[in-house]
Amino acid sequence: TYELTVKSSDLSGNGSSRSDELKRKCEDLEAQLKTKEAENNELLKELEQKNAMIMVLENTIKEREKKYLEELKMKSHKLNMLSSELEQRASTIAYLTSQLHATKKKLMSSSGTSEGTPSGSPVLSNYKPSPP
């Protein structure tokens, strides 16, 4: 009977120690779960902050791109205007140069002949380009 009593006390002792061990494991797992949940919440907050920052940066990029395109459009327009002006000036220079040569030719022919009539190509003497 003593052996049975010892064995039964061992079994009941093992049962309570097993129960205590399971309780400890359960408490440890619950503590780990709380820790993981806290970490998860922190990561979610961090993710929200980063997403907000991404949105701000995307908006900034869109605004800068819009501003850049507007500036590019204005500069392109200005470049077209300056090119047009340059073309007009080149045309004026060509006209004035032809007038200068025609006048020079007239003077040369006047001083060379007593009649004072211009000699040379009738095309050049009759050519009168209109200034731009």
C-alpha distance (Angstrom), angle and dihedral (degrees) to the residues before:
residue distance angle dihedral
T1 . . .
Y2 3.74 . .
E3 3.80 90.4 .
L4 3.80 91.0 50.2
T5 3.76 90.6 49.7
V6 3.80 91.5 49.1
K7 3.82 91.7 46.0
S8 3.80 92.8 47.9
S9 3.80 91.1 48.1
D10 3.81 88.9 49.0
L11 3.79 90.2 50.6
S12 3.76 93.1 47.6
G13 3.82 89.3 44.3
N14 3.78 90.0 50.2
G15 3.79 90.0 47.9
S16 3.79 93.9 52.7
S17 3.81 92.5 43.1
R18 3.81 89.0 48.2
S19 3.81 89.1 50.0
D20 3.81 90.8 48.1
E21 3.78 90.1 48.8
L22 3.80 91.4 50.7
K23 3.80 90.7 48.1
R24 3.80 90.4 51.9
K25 3.79 91.3 48.8
C26 3.80 90.4 48.6
E27 3.82 91.1 49.9
D28 3.81 90.7 47.6
L29 3.80 91.2 50.0
E30 3.81 91.3 47.7
A31 3.81 89.8 50.5
Q32 3.81 90.0 49.4
L33 3.80 89.6 48.5
K34 3.81 91.3 52.2
T35 3.80 90.2 48.2
K36 3.80 91.6 49.5
E37 3.81 91.1 47.2
A38 3.81 90.0 51.3
E39 3.82 90.4 48.9
N40 3.80 89.6 47.2
N41 3.82 91.2 51.4
E42 3.81 90.5 49.1
L43 3.80 90.8 50.1
L44 3.81 90.7 48.5
K45 3.82 90.7 52.0
E46 3.80 89.8 48.2
L47 3.81 90.4 49.0
E48 3.81 91.4 50.6
Q49 3.81 90.5 50.5
K50 3.79 91.6 49.3
N51 3.81 91.6 47.7
A52 3.80 89.6 50.9
M53 3.81 89.8 49.5
I54 3.81 90.4 49.3
M55 3.80 90.5 52.6
V56 3.80 91.1 50.1
L57 3.81 91.3 49.1
E58 3.81 92.1 47.1
N59 3.81 90.5 51.5
T60 3.79 90.7 47.7
I61 3.80 90.4 50.7
K62 3.81 91.4 49.3
E63 3.81 91.2 50.3
R64 3.80 92.2 48.1
E65 3.80 91.4 47.1
K66 3.81 90.6 50.6
K67 3.81 91.0 48.5
Y68 3.81 90.9 47.0
L69 3.81 92.0 50.7
E70 3.81 91.1 48.9
E71 3.81 91.0 50.1
L72 3.79 90.1 46.6
K73 3.80 90.6 51.2
M74 3.82 91.4 49.4
K75 3.80 92.5 47.6
S76 3.79 91.0 47.5
H77 3.80 89.9 52.0
K78 3.80 90.9 48.2
L79 3.81 90.3 48.4
N80 3.81 90.4 51.9
M81 3.80 90.6 49.6
L82 3.81 92.0 48.9
S83 3.81 91.2 47.0
S84 3.79 90.0 51.3
E85 3.79 91.0 48.7
L86 3.80 90.6 48.4
E87 3.79 90.5 50.7
Q88 3.82 90.4 50.4
R89 3.78 91.3 49.7
A90 3.80 91.1 48.0
S91 3.80 88.7 52.0
T92 3.80 90.7 48.9
I93 3.80 90.6 49.5
A94 3.80 90.7 49.9
Y95 3.81 90.7 49.6
L96 3.79 93.6 47.2
T97 3.80 91.0 46.3
S98 3.80 91.4 53.0
Q99 3.81 90.0 47.2
L100 3.79 90.1 49.6
H101 3.80 92.1 50.8
A102 3.80 91.6 46.1
T103 3.80 91.4 50.3
K104 3.79 91.2 45.7
K105 3.78 90.0 50.6
K106 3.81 90.7 49.5
L107 3.77 90.8 51.0
M108 3.78 91.9 47.7
S109 3.78 92.3 48.9
S110 3.82 92.1 44.4
S111 3.74 92.4 53.1
G112 3.82 90.6 44.9
T113 3.82 97.0 50.4
S114 3.76 129.9 41.6
E115 3.79 94.0 -141.0
G116 3.77 94.0 67.8
T117 3.79 93.7 -140.0
P118 3.75 114.5 137.9
S119 3.73 115.9 -114.3
G120 3.74 126.1 -159.0
S121 3.73 135.7 67.8
P122 3.79 114.3 -6.4
V123 3.76 87.3 -146.5
L124 3.80 92.0 61.4
S125 3.77 94.9 43.3
N126 3.80 92.0 49.1
Y127 3.80 95.0 40.7
K128 3.77 110.8 107.3
P129 3.80 110.2 166.1
S130 3.73 114.8 -162.7
P131 3.77 115.3 -119.1
P132 3.76 115.7 -115.9
